[in-house]
Amino acid sequence: MTPDTRPAKPGELCTRGRQAITVIPTEQFGDVGHCGIEGAGLRPIVPCPWCGTEEPHFEPWGGPARCPDYTLRPPAQEQP
């Protein structure tokens, strides 16, 4: 881990919907979870925890993409 990262808390997910092990702060996207699984983007969780779609998200060129609604915790899990 780098000084800016922290261990993930239960319920914090990576961009593919798996439990994160590390949280990385970014300027562009805010806090982003990382699950530590190589190639996790090729095997996303469906339905999407953020928008509910049954189809994986893809970039225009065909590569895996994160949900545009991504947050560290999906809306159903957000704490008050």
Secondary structure, 3 states (H helix, E strand, C coil): CCCCCEECCCCCEECCCCECCEEEEECCCEEEEECCCCCHHHCCCCCCCCCCCCCCCECCCCCECCCCCCCCCCHHHCCC
